[in-house]
Amino acid sequence: MRRRTLALATASGAALLAAAALPASAQPSAHGAMTTAAKGDGIQEGTVGAAGLLAKLKDCSQLSHGKYRTDEETSATVPVCGKNGAVFWKADMDIDCDGQTTSKCNADTDPWYQDDTAFPQSNGQPLNAEKLPYVVVPSSSGIWNYASAGIKGGGVVAVIYNNKVEYAVVGDTGPDKIIGEASYATAKGLGIDPDPETGGVDSGVTYLLFKNSKASPIESHSDAVSRGDALAKKFLRDN
C-alpha cells in the first residue's frame, strides 16, 4: 500500500528506456496468444491494439459513488466506470515499488517503500515490483469496493498508454481516495520513467480490469498476457 504525498513530475525518461531489454517473462506463451514487439518507448503485448480498446471506453457508466484524486493535492476527478465484464478508469501513473527488496525497489530508492504487497505470490512472498507488471487498486471505501465489483488479487488488467497495451495483474492496494498507480515493471514496459521517487506520468493512462479473472499463479506474467489477450478479444466482441 502506498501513501504518497508529493506530486510526480511528468515522465521524461522514455528515451532512456529505449535500449532496455524486455523482461524475461515477456515471452510467447504456450497458447501463442502473445506477440511482443520492442519499441523505442515501450512494448506492445498481445494481439489487440490500443485503439480498438480505447474506442470502446469513450463513455463512462459510473460505478463509483463519487470520484478519486490522482494525488493527495489534486481534486477528485476520476470515476470508476463499468463496461460489460470489466471496470476501467483513466488517470495518471504513480510508481509502486513495494514488495520484494531489489536493486531498483528498496528503502534507498523509494522514500515510500514497504516490503509487502496486499496480494502475495503463490509461495507467500510479496510480489516483485521490479519484475512483475501489477496495478494498484484503491482500498475499499464508500467510494468503491473493488471486491464487490468482481475484482480480485491476481485479476487481469490491460494497461493502455501511448498507443501501447501491457497486461498486468491486480497486485496491491493503495489509499482509499487516490487512484492511478502501477508497479515499476508496468511503467518500464510502457516506456514510462519507472523511478519510484521522480518517475511516473501525469495523465493519459487507461486501466481496464477484467472482472472475475485471475492469472495463475499471480506472479506469472506470461499467463496474465495469455489470459488478457483472450479477455481483450472477448471484450471487443461483446461491446
Summary of the structure (lengths in Angstrom):
residues: 239
radius of gyration: 15.9
end to end distance: 33.2
largest distance: 46.3
contacts: 858
relative contact order: 0.25
helix: 15%
strand: 26%
